[in-house]
């Protein structure tokens, strides 16, 4: 029993330490990101539809890549959030539309995706690491940025805050 308590404390310590470190790294990396209001009004998605940014709703814009291991870990978080909030994802340098669609189908994801195959949009946002997430409030002013992995709970709470 004493060993279980000891290992439980160590696991909790490691989780807290990793959480703090990832948040510090995210804060540091997000300093170079664009801080301007959202300048996307409509965009053509890989399914052929045109996504139009809706007014008076917070929006999560998520830059990711099919080749990024951290993005793959975070994709289920984004899929969950897309069922509850406005979410637009940008697949960067991930191949053609068919390759991105195959990735989504393999993992049973159905969030909205724009294929930024040449990273033109990512450059406008000054993306240097993946995944990178921007959360805009109801007025489409930047509320939060995250670089690296973010938990579902963290993103969910930030979206609630942005929508208040």
C-alpha positions as CSV (number, residue, x, y, z in Angstrom):
1,X,0.0,0.0,0.0
2,X,2.9,2.4,0.8
3,X,4.4,1.8,-2.6
4,X,1.1,2.5,-4.3
5,X,0.8,5.9,-2.5
6,X,4.4,6.7,-3.4
7,X,4.0,5.9,-7.1
8,X,0.7,7.8,-7.2
9,X,2.4,10.9,-5.8
10,X,5.1,10.5,-8.3
11,X,2.7,10.2,-11.2
12,X,0.7,13.2,-10.0
13,X,4.0,15.2,-9.7
14,X,5.0,14.2,-13.3
15,X,1.6,15.1,-14.7
16,X,1.6,18.5,-12.9
17,X,5.2,19.2,-14.0
18,X,4.5,18.3,-17.7
19,X,1.3,20.4,-17.7
20,X,3.2,23.4,-16.3
21,X,6.1,23.0,-18.8
22,X,3.8,22.6,-21.8
23,X,1.9,25.7,-20.8
24,X,5.2,27.7,-20.4
25,X,6.4,26.5,-23.7
26,X,3.1,27.4,-25.3
27,X,3.2,30.9,-23.9
28,X,6.8,31.3,-25.1
29,X,6.1,30.0,-28.6
30,X,2.8,32.0,-28.9
31,X,4.7,35.3,-28.6
32,X,5.6,35.3,-32.3
33,X,2.1,34.6,-33.5
34,X,0.0,37.2,-35.2
35,X,-2.1,39.1,-32.6
36,X,-4.5,40.7,-35.2
37,X,-8.2,40.1,-35.3
38,X,-9.5,37.3,-37.5
39,X,-9.2,38.1,-41.2
40,X,-10.8,35.0,-42.6
41,X,-14.4,35.5,-43.8
42,X,-15.0,32.5,-46.0
43,X,-12.8,29.7,-47.1
44,X,-13.2,26.6,-49.3
45,X,-13.0,23.3,-47.4
46,X,-11.7,20.0,-48.7
47,X,-15.2,18.6,-48.9
48,X,-15.9,21.3,-51.6
49,X,-18.2,23.4,-49.3
50,X,-17.4,27.0,-48.4
51,X,-17.1,27.8,-44.7
52,X,-18.3,31.2,-43.7
53,X,-17.3,32.6,-40.4
54,X,-20.4,33.2,-38.3
55,X,-20.8,36.5,-36.4
56,X,-21.5,36.6,-32.7
57,X,-19.9,33.2,-32.1
58,X,-16.5,32.4,-30.7
59,X,-14.3,30.5,-33.2
60,X,-11.4,28.1,-32.7
61,X,-8.9,28.1,-35.6
62,X,-6.6,25.1,-35.4
63,X,-3.4,24.7,-37.5
64,X,-2.2,21.1,-37.7
65,X,-0.6,18.6,-40.1
66,X,-1.1,14.9,-40.9
67,X,2.6,14.2,-40.3
68,X,2.7,15.9,-36.8
69,X,2.6,13.3,-34.0
70,X,1.3,15.9,-31.4
71,X,-1.4,16.9,-33.8
72,X,-2.5,13.3,-34.1
73,X,-2.7,13.2,-30.3
74,X,-4.8,16.4,-30.2
75,X,-7.1,15.6,-33.1
76,X,-9.7,13.8,-30.9
77,X,-9.8,16.9,-28.7
78,X,-10.5,19.0,-31.8
79,X,-13.1,16.5,-33.0
80,X,-15.0,16.7,-29.7
81,X,-14.9,20.5,-29.6
82,X,-16.2,20.7,-33.2
83,X,-19.4,19.1,-32.0
84,X,-20.0,21.9,-29.5
85,X,-18.4,25.0,-31.0
86,X,-17.4,26.7,-34.2
87,X,-14.2,25.1,-35.2
88,X,-12.1,25.6,-38.4
89,X,-9.0,23.5,-38.9
90,X,-6.2,24.2,-41.3
91,X,-4.1,21.2,-42.5
92,X,-0.7,22.6,-43.3
93,X,1.7,21.0,-45.8
94,X,-0.2,17.7,-45.5
95,X,-0.5,16.8,-49.2
96,X,-3.5,17.1,-51.5
97,X,-7.1,17.1,-50.5
98,X,-7.5,13.4,-51.0
99,X,-4.6,12.6,-48.7
100,X,-6.1,14.8,-45.9
101,X,-9.6,13.3,-46.5
102,X,-8.0,9.8,-46.2
103,X,-6.4,10.8,-42.9
104,X,-9.7,12.1,-41.6
105,X,-11.6,8.9,-42.7
106,X,-8.9,6.6,-41.2
107,X,-9.4,8.2,-37.8
108,X,-13.2,8.9,-38.2
109,X,-12.9,12.7,-37.8
110,X,-15.4,15.0,-39.4
111,X,-14.3,18.5,-38.5
112,X,-14.1,21.3,-41.0
113,X,-10.7,21.3,-42.8
114,X,-9.1,23.8,-45.2
115,X,-6.0,22.4,-46.9
116,X,-3.2,24.9,-46.7
117,X,-0.9,22.7,-48.9
118,X,1.7,25.5,-49.5
119,X,1.4,27.0,-46.0
120,X,0.4,30.4,-47.3
121,X,-2.3,30.9,-44.6
122,X,0.1,29.5,-42.0
123,X,2.6,32.1,-43.0
124,X,0.1,34.9,-42.5
125,X,-0.5,33.7,-39.0
126,X,3.3,33.3,-38.3
127,X,2.9,29.6,-37.5
128,X,6.2,28.1,-36.4
129,X,5.1,25.0,-34.6
130,X,2.3,22.5,-34.7
131,X,-0.4,22.2,-33.5
132,X,-1.2,25.9,-33.1
133,X,-4.6,27.0,-32.0
134,X,-6.2,30.5,-32.1
135,X,-9.4,31.2,-30.2
136,X,-11.4,34.2,-31.1
137,X,-14.2,35.7,-29.1
138,X,-17.7,36.7,-30.3
139,X,-16.4,39.9,-31.8
140,X,-13.6,37.8,-33.6
141,X,-10.9,39.4,-31.6
142,X,-8.1,37.1,-30.5
143,X,-8.7,35.8,-27.0
144,X,-6.2,32.9,-26.7
145,X,-3.4,31.2,-28.5
146,X,-1.9,27.8,-27.8
147,X,1.2,26.2,-29.4
148,X,1.6,22.5,-28.8
149,X,-0.8,20.0,-27.2
150,X,-3.9,21.4,-25.4
151,X,-6.3,19.2,-23.5
152,X,-10.0,19.0,-24.3
153,X,-10.9,20.6,-21.0
154,X,-8.5,23.5,-21.5
155,X,-9.8,24.3,-25.0
156,X,-13.4,23.8,-23.9
157,X,-13.0,26.2,-21.0
158,X,-11.3,28.8,-23.2
159,X,-14.1,28.5,-25.8
160,X,-16.7,29.0,-23.0
161,X,-14.7,32.1,-21.8
162,X,-14.5,33.5,-25.4
163,X,-18.2,33.1,-25.8
164,X,-19.3,34.9,-22.7
